[in-house]
Amino acid sequence: MAISPDGQRFAIGGDGGFVRIYDITSRQFLVALPGHTNTVTGLAFGPNGNQLASAGHDGTVRLWNLERQEQTHLWNTQGAMQAIRFSPDGALLIGVGHVGIVYLWDVVGGVLRALLEGHEDRIQSLAIHPDGNLFATGSEDGEIRLWALRGDREKSGLADRDRSGKADGPVVGAMTIATQQDVSSVIALAFSPNGLLLASGGQTGTVSLWDPKSLELLASFQAHSVATRVLLFSPESHFLYSGGGGGPSSIRIWDVDRNELVVRVPQDATTWSLGLTPDGKTLVSGREDSTVHLWNVSEPANTTLIHTVSGYRMSLTTLDWSPCGRWLATGDVHGDILVWDVSNEQPMQRYEMKCEDGPVYAVAFSPDGNLLASTSGAAAQHSVRVWDPGSGTRQAAVSLDMVQLSVAFAHGGRTLLSSGRDGTVHFWAIGSLDLQPMPQQIHVEPGLFYSTCNRAGTLMVTHGGGKPVEVWGIVATTSEPPTLLHTLPGHRATWCAAIDADANLLAYAGPAHTIALWNLAAPGKADLLHTLKGHTNQITSVAFSPDGSQLVSCSFDRSVRLWDVETGRHLALLGNHPQFALGVVFSPDGSRVASIGKEGLLCIWNTHTGEQEHVLKAPLPYEGMNITGVTGISEAQRVALKVLGAMEK
């Protein structure tokens, strides 16, 4: 998100690759700028307000002339881009992304001025000092680097320190200001307008305040229970706005002079972006559900909602294949669960189940395939539900006040397990109408916490939230608590894990985009078999074949890959999704793999030939609507309808 220098317009980007510009006062849609082929991740207005720069996961950075509504420059980079900023004078455009390189472009000439190296991991955040002397970058490994622009080396305080960049380039010095070992990624950075503070935020939700001159840590506080994703100072540098996830208030306003919380803004979904008008009176926030909110913050303690602009996302979030092989279930960000019949040559959508409380986080079939479990929700309203996949009817449910990120069956399908940000694995007895809590809970510290079981529900692995990977034995009786079998060393930010059908093998996402493959067959012993290398970005899902001989994985690098378990050899790149690949699963006979992506596609691959057999997609809200010759709608409304599936001949 970006707000124009005159405070009259705001620009937003999204999953479809479009850049959209709105009028702040009237809240009317003004124009769409097509061009990107993947998610737009960075936006910045030039100082004159007539230029807009956009960056995306397609690896391109684009410069737009807003008066003519046309693209004036296109720069290709070496990988997905994350953030861009103009220098205060508008002469330079700085961009950062997943390959760990800082790009500097000459805006007038349209040429690349410098490639700056120094980070050892992908760069997540970027901020420019208001006087234009410095800029800061933050990376996934917790490092913050401070860079000095040419001609301001002495003024910046970086003289005679660690150098980086070309001698004839615009940057003459760089150094590490901090390495935050407790933060797996520096996601947010912001300089105060008076230049006296640098704020940083990361995966744990902590916000740190630094003196950019002395490099001293001035203060640190817990802003959010999970990741702090965006930071923004008020024009007079008195207030700090933070956006993130966790709980019903994902926007918070802080008094930085007193180092205290002013107000929690009621926002029931993760906040990904923030913008502030130059007068400091209107705050614009972008959420994970593609809605944009405008807030009156003229008196921060009495922040009120002005308007909501609704968007639409197509992203699928989770999937599972039924044991009989007939049904394939997917969940999405709109709370919809789709059950596809994939037993015929041409798969077809069979049922749609609606979770009214928010996005679907996980789905899982019972061992006999007669039940389908799901987790969903937003803000303080979350649910675990059990469905009949054959009819699409709900069988049982329970409500919770904390998001549940995982769901699985145990005890032969008689018990349901769920886990989430409360740091607890809940055990539920499946009743006729509701889910009854059982006593054998596992509780750790709150955070992004996941649990995974094998299909029979005899072995469970817990992971995520900065906690070690732990393996638990689930005893046959429903009254006995799980037994901790192994605590595995190494990575503590594991998003995904899988156990094979025989409970002898464990795979999970390791550090540096690797997969750790463990042998659990020997009693009381866990041996690391292989470290699988091939992905170039965060691994999002892994799954074993039914016989345990193969492993499939997918990643933010968009790829779906097949591995040989015995040798650790990479067997095949099945293909790439247009956007992030988010989930994979084998068919019960091992002949096919299904994968889902952020673009909303469900792909089915043949594991023997490596060919893509099917690409399935849920219909958009206005799919097939013919608006040819329709009158009484504005051009902006016409564009919006076409984006949502309408057609014009």
Beta strands, then each sheet from edge to edge (+ up, - down):
strand 1: 2-3
strand 2: 9-13
strand 3: 19-23
strand 4: 29-33
strand 5: 40-45
strand 6: 51-56
strand 7: 60-65
strand 8: 70-76
strand 9: 81-86
strand 10: 92-97
strand 11: 102-106
strand 12: 111-116
strand 13: 123-128
strand 14: 134-139
strand 15: 143-149
strand 16: 171-179
strand 17: 186-191
strand 18: 198-202
strand 19: 206-210
strand 20: 217-222
strand 21: 228-233
strand 22: 239-244
strand 23: 251-255
strand 24: 260-265
strand 25: 271-276
strand 26: 282-287
strand 27: 292-296
strand 28: 304-309
strand 29: 316-321
strand 30: 327-332
strand 31: 336-341
strand 32: 348-354
strand 33: 360-365
strand 34: 372-378
strand 35: 381-388
strand 36: 393-400
strand 37: 404-410
strand 38: 415-420
strand 39: 424-430
strand 40: 435-437
strand 41: 442-443
strand 42: 450-453
strand 43: 459-464
strand 44: 467-473
strand 45: 483-488
strand 46: 497-499
strand 47: 505-509
strand 48: 515-519
strand 49: 527-532
strand 50: 539-544
strand 51: 550-555
strand 52: 559-564
strand 53: 570-576
strand 54: 581-586
strand 55: 592-597
strand 56: 601-606
strand 57: 612-617
sheet 1: 1+ 2- 3+ 4-
sheet 2: 5+ 6- 7+ 8-
sheet 3: 9+ 10- 11+ 12-
sheet 4: 13+ 14- 15+ 16-
sheet 5: 17+ 18- 19+ 20-
sheet 6: 21+ 22- 23+ 24-
sheet 7: 25+ 26- 27+ 28-
sheet 8: 29+ 30- 31+ 32-
sheet 9: 33+ 34- 35+ 36-
sheet 10: 37+ 38- 39+ 40-
sheet 11: 37+ 38- 39+ 41-
sheet 12: 42+ 43- 44+ 45-
sheet 13: 46+ 47- 48+ 49-
sheet 14: 50+ 51- 52+ 53-
sheet 15: 54+ 55- 56+ 57-
end
